[in-house]
Amino acid sequence: MDTATTTSTTSSTTTSNTNSTATTNAEMTFASFLEKMRKPAASDLVSAIKHFIAAFHTGTPDPARDSRRLQDFLRTTEAAFRAHILWRNASADDLEAAGEALEKYIMTKLYPLTFAVSPDDTRRDAAIARKFQALAFLKPEHLDIPPEHRVEASWLLAQKELCKCDSYKAPRDKLVCALNCCRIISNLLRVAAEQGAPPGADDFFPVLVYVVVRAAPPRIVSNLEFIARFRAENRLVSEAEYFLTNLMSAVHFIETMRSEALTSLSEDEKHVLDSVDDDAETNESANDAVDAAAPAPPAPGANVAALPPAPARLPPAPAATYKTVAQLYNEGEALVVAAEESGELLSAHPFLYYAPEDLLLSDVPRLLAAYKETALKLEALTRAISSGSR
């Protein structure tokens, strides 16, 4: 087995195992959190959380202000956990898990009010999407990536991880995808070093830039800014902070990239790359002119048919035509939370919050039937979506 295959296999296995374990633990933690918050003793915490969430619906979204509000609330509430009767004998790991679940619960609820609500973020998303298209010609040699660091299988795996960011709603879940991407690249360079080609301090960044361009992840600016704003500050440290900073730097590098930043470009490639920014400025000016020239809205009772047609704006980027299982799952989380609050979830799944000692022998037939029905529904949906996405 060659080095490239070994690197890819190792990265794939490690990432797969890590993702599987992390996902399972996260699901268990979130379910445990919801179960604990249903207890009468948690009524004070539930009231504070609901009040905080409701406050977000009363004003215009402001990412900087909302970030500060969230960070303050997470710190205050996690401190309350440590002093609360429900966590009286909790370990440090249990308290950490509660903090993670709290962040996920709140941000799942607030996702429509906090993600991609900044005009600057959406403008940058559109601009970098155009840059990705213009950089379709990009090759490793344009970024001076040495041959020993060109492992296509690992690059593809890193690209897939990065593209998953847009499927999740919780800051931690998005961050895990970004970190997995960076870890795969880091592992690739580590294996190259073991083969006698030690990477220098600047070897990671060019590979990361190349992976980001080839992945062309949707709404990458909005996703990274969302993580930076709404991931708990005490957890965005060390490796997480380092890799997130690198990713944001890579995105900024791509956004501002001109032909002079790359090596061995043809004249046609230079023209394609440099014309993107020029076209973007032209389009922005054109849209500003359209806005300025647009007629005022018709008064009530006006003859709309007699009004001149509205000037056309530049078409938006095409939307995806299908959703992955992960996207559907994470969109459904908010619906599950709402169903749990209304009592609908417990009505449909009476065993959901049972402890082992609550079960009776007579419950086993119903529990087994419910499990089989759930398993078959999940398999049917998963296979149908997977088949349709090919």
Rosetta blueprint (number, residue, H / E / L):
1 M L
2 D L
3 T H
4 A H
5 T H
6 T H
7 T H
8 S H
9 T H
10 T H
11 S H
12 S H
13 T H
14 T H
15 T H
16 S H
17 N H
18 T H
19 N H
20 S H
21 T H
22 A H
23 T H
24 T H
25 N H
26 A H
27 E H
28 M H
29 T H
30 F H
31 A H
32 S H
33 F H
34 L H
35 E H
36 K H
37 M H
38 R L
39 K L
40 P H
41 A H
42 A H
43 S H
44 D H
45 L H
46 V H
47 S H
48 A H
49 I H
50 K H
51 H H
52 F H
53 I H
54 A H
55 A H
56 F H
57 H L
58 T L
59 G L
60 T L
61 P L
62 D L
63 P H
64 A H
65 R H
66 D H
67 S H
68 R H
69 R H
70 L H
71 Q H
72 D H
73 F H
74 L H
75 R H
76 T H
77 T H
78 E H
79 A H
80 A H
81 F H
82 R H
83 A H
84 H L
85 I H
86 L H
87 W H
88 R L
89 N L
90 A L
91 S L
92 A H
93 D H
94 D H
95 L H
96 E H
97 A H
98 A H
99 G H
100 E H
101 A H
102 L H
103 E H
104 K H
105 Y H
106 I H
107 M H
108 T H
109 K H
110 L H
111 Y H
112 P H
113 L H
114 T H
115 F L
116 A L
117 V L
118 S L
119 P H
120 D H
121 D H
122 T H
123 R H
124 R H
125 D H
126 A H
127 A H
128 I H
129 A H
130 R H
131 K H
132 F H
133 Q H
134 A H
135 L H
136 A H
137 F H
138 L L
139 K L
140 P H
141 E H
142 H H
143 L H
144 D L
145 I L
146 P L
147 P H
148 E H
149 H H
150 R L
151 V L
152 E H
153 A H
154 S H
155 W H
156 L H
157 L H
158 A H
159 Q H
160 K H
161 E H
162 L H
163 C H
164 K H
165 C H
166 D H
167 S H
168 Y L
169 K L
170 A L
171 P H
172 R H
173 D H
174 K H
175 L H
176 V H
177 C H
178 A H
179 L H
180 N H
181 C H
182 C H
183 R H
184 I H
185 I H
186 S H
187 N H
188 L H
189 L H
190 R H
191 V H
192 A H
193 A H
194 E H
195 Q L
196 G L
197 A L
198 P L
199 P L
200 G L
201 A L
202 D L
203 D L
204 F H
205 F H
206 P H
207 V H
208 L H
209 V H
210 Y H
211 V H
212 V H
213 V H
214 R H
215 A H
216 A L
217 P L
218 P L
219 R L
220 I H
221 V H
222 S H
223 N H
224 L H
225 E H
226 F H
227 I H
228 A H
229 R H
230 F H
231 R L
232 A L
233 E H
234 N H
235 R H
236 L L
237 V L
238 S H
239 E H
240 A H
241 E H
242 Y H
243 F H
244 L H
245 T H
246 N H
247 L H
248 M H
249 S H
250 A H
251 V H
252 H H
253 F H
254 I H
255 E H
256 T L
257 M L
258 R L
259 S H
260 E H
261 A H
262 L L
263 T L
264 S L
265 L L
266 S L
267 E H
268 D H
269 E H
270 K H
271 H H
272 V H
273 L H
274 D H
275 S H
276 V H
277 D H
278 D H
279 D H
280 A H
281 E H
282 T H
283 N H
284 E H
285 S H
286 A H
287 N H
288 D H
289 A H
290 V H
291 D H
292 A H
293 A H
294 A L
295 P L
296 A L
297 P L
298 P L
299 A L
300 P L
301 G L
302 A L
303 N L
304 V H
305 A H
306 A H
307 L L
308 P L
309 P L
310 A L
311 P L
312 A L
313 R L
314 L L
315 P L
316 P L
317 A L
318 P L
319 A L
320 A L
321 T L
322 Y L
323 K L
324 T L
325 V H
326 A H
327 Q H
328 L H
329 Y H
330 N H
331 E H
332 G H
333 E H
334 A H
335 L H
336 V H
337 V H
338 A H
339 A H
340 E H
341 E H
342 S H
343 G L
344 E H
345 L H
346 L H
347 S H
348 A H
349 H L
350 P L
351 F L
352 L L
353 Y L
354 Y L
355 A L
356 P H
357 E H
358 D H
359 L L
360 L L
361 L H
362 S H
363 D H
364 V H
365 P H
366 R H
367 L H
368 L H
369 A H
370 A H
371 Y H
372 K H
373 E H
374 T H
375 A H
376 L H
377 K H
378 L H
379 E H
380 A H
381 L H
382 T H
383 R H
384 A H
385 I H
386 S H
387 S H
388 G H
389 S L
390 R L
